[in-house]
Amino acid sequence: VNKRPSASRFLSVLPMRHGYGLPLDIDTKEDTIMAMLQEINQKLDYLINHLIIKQEGIPVDECQEVNLSASGMRIEIEEEVDIGDIVEVKMVLPSFPPVAIQTFGEVVRVHKIERDGKVLYEVGLKFAEMTEEVREEIIQYTLKRQREIIRIKREQL
């Protein structure tokens, strides 16, 4: 980007973390209705997020693995960038419902690589102007993902 980065922001509706899930004890008709309403709300959040993500031009069918942390990320891109450049990042955290984020990163490392006859650039980004809410969402996602990886490795032993 050619301008000073603005603050990071969510491009999707954040789920109500504490409102999801069925009550443990469904004793009354009201509990059953509440559980059904929560399920409908969850589905609506998913659909709204999908539409917002599509409007933002984020290709949801194109997935790319990245090395992600609360302070930055490493990604492979086709565009050549220089150290010090500011790059706009739009990403979808594959949670349920998916969470889309727009943020900016300063290029701190560039390594040119060739893969399958294509020139790619492995780029290290340090997030700039990240809000605490966005940072917390990334932290929660990365912790959940690390637990999944550990569980998978244990099952393979």
PLY file of the C-alpha trace (Angstrom):
ply
format ascii 1.0
element vertex 157
property float x
property float y
property float z
element edge 156
property int vertex1
property int vertex2
end_header
0.00 0.00 0.00
1.13 3.54 -0.62
-0.57 5.06 2.39
-0.07 4.86 6.13
-1.77 1.72 7.39
-5.05 2.11 9.19
-5.98 0.02 12.20
-6.75 -3.63 11.69
-10.40 -4.62 11.64
-12.73 -7.56 11.41
-14.34 -8.08 8.04
-16.83 -10.53 9.48
-19.29 -10.71 12.32
-17.70 -12.16 15.45
-19.54 -15.09 16.95
-21.11 -14.79 20.38
-18.63 -17.08 22.09
-20.67 -17.62 25.24
-24.05 -17.86 23.58
-23.38 -20.91 21.43
-24.05 -24.46 22.35
-26.99 -26.26 23.77
-27.78 -25.91 27.46
-26.51 -28.88 29.45
-29.92 -29.55 31.00
-32.92 -28.92 28.80
-35.68 -29.08 31.36
-38.30 -26.76 30.03
-39.92 -25.75 26.81
-38.15 -22.38 27.11
-34.75 -24.12 27.26
-35.58 -26.05 24.09
-36.67 -22.87 22.32
-33.51 -21.06 23.49
-31.34 -23.90 22.16
-33.09 -23.76 18.79
-32.71 -19.97 18.62
-29.00 -20.25 19.41
-28.57 -22.79 16.61
-30.42 -20.53 14.15
-28.28 -17.56 15.25
-25.11 -19.57 14.69
-26.22 -20.51 11.17
-27.15 -16.90 10.38
-23.71 -15.70 11.57
-22.10 -18.27 9.27
-24.13 -17.13 6.25
-23.57 -13.42 6.96
-19.83 -13.99 7.34
-19.70 -15.93 4.09
-21.44 -13.07 2.24
-19.18 -10.40 3.80
-16.05 -12.38 2.95
-17.24 -12.78 -0.63
-18.01 -9.02 -0.89
-14.49 -8.19 0.33
-13.09 -10.15 -2.60
-11.40 -12.80 -0.48
-11.27 -16.04 -2.49
-12.57 -18.53 0.09
-11.88 -21.49 -2.19
-8.16 -20.64 -2.35
-6.40 -21.80 0.79
-2.79 -21.12 1.60
-0.88 -22.22 4.65
0.89 -19.46 6.51
2.98 -19.25 9.64
0.84 -17.03 11.84
1.38 -15.43 15.23
-0.08 -12.46 17.09
2.82 -10.26 15.97
3.19 -11.25 12.32
3.19 -13.92 9.66
5.29 -15.65 7.06
3.69 -16.16 3.67
4.67 -17.05 0.12
3.51 -14.57 -2.53
4.09 -14.03 -6.23
4.58 -10.26 -6.03
8.05 -8.92 -5.40
8.26 -6.70 -2.31
11.06 -4.94 -0.52
11.95 -4.75 3.16
10.06 -1.83 4.70
7.09 -2.07 2.32
3.64 -2.06 3.91
1.35 -4.84 2.69
-2.41 -5.12 3.17
-3.42 -8.55 4.44
-6.93 -9.94 4.22
-7.26 -13.39 5.74
-9.90 -15.79 6.93
-9.25 -17.79 10.07
-10.81 -21.20 9.42
-12.83 -21.29 12.60
-16.57 -21.76 12.96
-17.96 -19.42 11.94
-14.99 -18.21 9.89
-13.46 -14.92 11.01
-12.17 -12.55 8.34
-9.55 -9.96 9.24
-7.99 -7.04 7.43
-4.67 -5.79 8.73
-1.38 -4.40 7.51
2.12 -5.76 7.81
5.57 -4.30 7.35
7.90 -6.50 5.30
10.82 -7.46 7.53
12.24 -10.35 5.50
12.16 -11.42 1.84
13.60 -14.62 0.40
13.27 -15.41 -3.31
12.48 -19.08 -4.03
11.59 -21.12 -7.09
8.93 -23.84 -6.90
7.49 -25.78 -9.83
9.04 -23.35 -12.31
7.48 -20.32 -10.58
9.30 -17.54 -8.78
7.85 -16.93 -5.33
8.82 -14.70 -2.44
8.80 -15.96 1.10
7.90 -12.84 3.04
8.04 -12.16 6.76
5.54 -9.54 7.91
5.34 -7.70 11.22
1.78 -6.58 11.87
1.29 -2.82 12.11
-1.54 -0.94 13.83
-3.21 -4.12 15.10
-6.09 -3.65 17.52
-6.16 -5.74 20.68
-9.46 -7.35 19.64
-7.98 -8.60 16.36
-4.76 -9.69 18.08
-6.78 -11.63 20.69
-8.77 -13.41 17.97
-5.53 -14.47 16.24
-4.09 -15.67 19.57
-7.20 -17.74 20.30
-7.09 -19.28 16.82
-3.36 -20.11 16.98
-3.69 -21.70 20.43
-6.59 -23.85 19.21
-4.62 -24.86 16.11
-1.55 -25.77 18.19
-3.70 -28.01 20.41
-5.08 -29.74 17.28
-1.56 -30.36 15.95
-0.41 -31.80 19.29
-3.47 -34.08 19.43
-2.85 -35.34 15.88
0.82 -36.06 16.65
-0.14 -37.98 19.82
-2.62 -40.10 17.86
0.08 -40.98 15.31
2.37 -42.41 18.02
0 1
1 2
2 3
3 4
4 5
5 6
6 7
7 8
8 9
9 10
10 11
11 12
12 13
13 14
14 15
15 16
16 17
17 18
18 19
19 20
20 21
21 22
22 23
23 24
24 25
25 26
26 27
27 28
28 29
29 30
30 31
31 32
32 33
33 34
34 35
35 36
36 37
37 38
38 39
39 40
40 41
41 42
42 43
43 44
44 45
45 46
46 47
47 48
48 49
49 50
50 51
51 52
52 53
53 54
54 55
55 56
56 57
57 58
58 59
59 60
60 61
61 62
62 63
63 64
64 65
65 66
66 67
67 68
68 69
69 70
70 71
71 72
72 73
73 74
74 75
75 76
76 77
77 78
78 79
79 80
80 81
81 82
82 83
83 84
84 85
85 86
86 87
87 88
88 89
89 90
90 91
91 92
92 93
93 94
94 95
95 96
96 97
97 98
98 99
99 100
100 101
101 102
102 103
103 104
104 105
105 106
106 107
107 108
108 109
109 110
110 111
111 112
112 113
113 114
114 115
115 116
116 117
117 118
118 119
119 120
120 121
121 122
122 123
123 124
124 125
125 126
126 127
127 128
128 129
129 130
130 131
131 132
132 133
133 134
134 135
135 136
136 137
137 138
138 139
139 140
140 141
141 142
142 143
143 144
144 145
145 146
146 147
147 148
148 149
149 150
150 151
151 152
152 153
153 154
154 155
155 156
